[in-house]
Amino acid sequence: MISGFGALLIGMFCSFGAMYKNEKGKSKFLAVAAFFLLSFILVWNEPFQIVRLLTWMKN
């Protein structure tokens, strides 16, 4: 689970870099959209799971 979350974060940062450089194409928006969509679904279904995940990552 943590590796998938990390991959989403890396993809999101790479997409933000592509947006900053004004690269062509629309696929750069997919990683950002997927990150926010999956985060929304996770928080909507199990609101306290994200707190548990962040606490686990901190320790």
C-alpha atoms as one frame of an Amber mdcrd trajectory, in Angstrom:
protein
   0.000   0.000   0.000   2.782   2.399   0.861   4.649   1.686  -2.375   1.523
   2.430  -4.415   0.986   5.666  -2.525   4.618   6.572  -3.093   4.318   5.841
  -6.818   1.284   8.119  -7.015   3.194  10.897  -5.257   6.184  10.545  -7.581
   3.901  10.573 -10.612   2.116  13.638  -9.315   5.388  15.531  -8.801   6.589
  14.565 -12.284   3.296  15.758 -13.739   3.584  19.071 -11.916   7.086  19.402
 -13.389   5.708  18.783 -16.881   2.982  21.363 -16.299   5.559  23.875 -15.090
   7.652  23.366 -18.244   4.525  23.711 -20.441   5.113  20.397 -22.215   2.692
  19.258 -24.899   0.036  16.637 -24.285  -2.750  15.935 -21.879  -1.383  12.783
 -20.252   0.479  14.904 -17.698  -2.860  15.556 -16.006  -3.622  11.844 -15.487
  -1.276  11.299 -12.528  -2.559  14.377 -10.704  -6.182  13.436 -11.376  -5.585
   9.828 -10.281  -3.905  10.969  -7.059  -6.740  13.276  -6.058  -9.451  10.843
  -7.168  -7.999   7.914  -5.220  -7.363  10.126  -2.188 -10.967  11.327  -2.308
 -12.320   7.771  -2.568 -10.138   6.614   0.331 -11.200   9.477   2.597 -14.849
   9.178   1.573 -15.085   5.440   2.300 -12.899   5.242   5.400 -12.255   8.711
   6.848  -9.950   7.612   9.676  -7.839   5.316   7.479  -5.843   8.290   6.168
  -5.023   9.381   9.739  -3.827   5.863  10.514  -1.740   5.798   7.336  -0.108
   9.156   8.061   0.617   8.149  11.666   2.168   4.907  10.448   4.321   6.785
   7.905   5.498   9.208  10.612   6.635   6.396  12.910
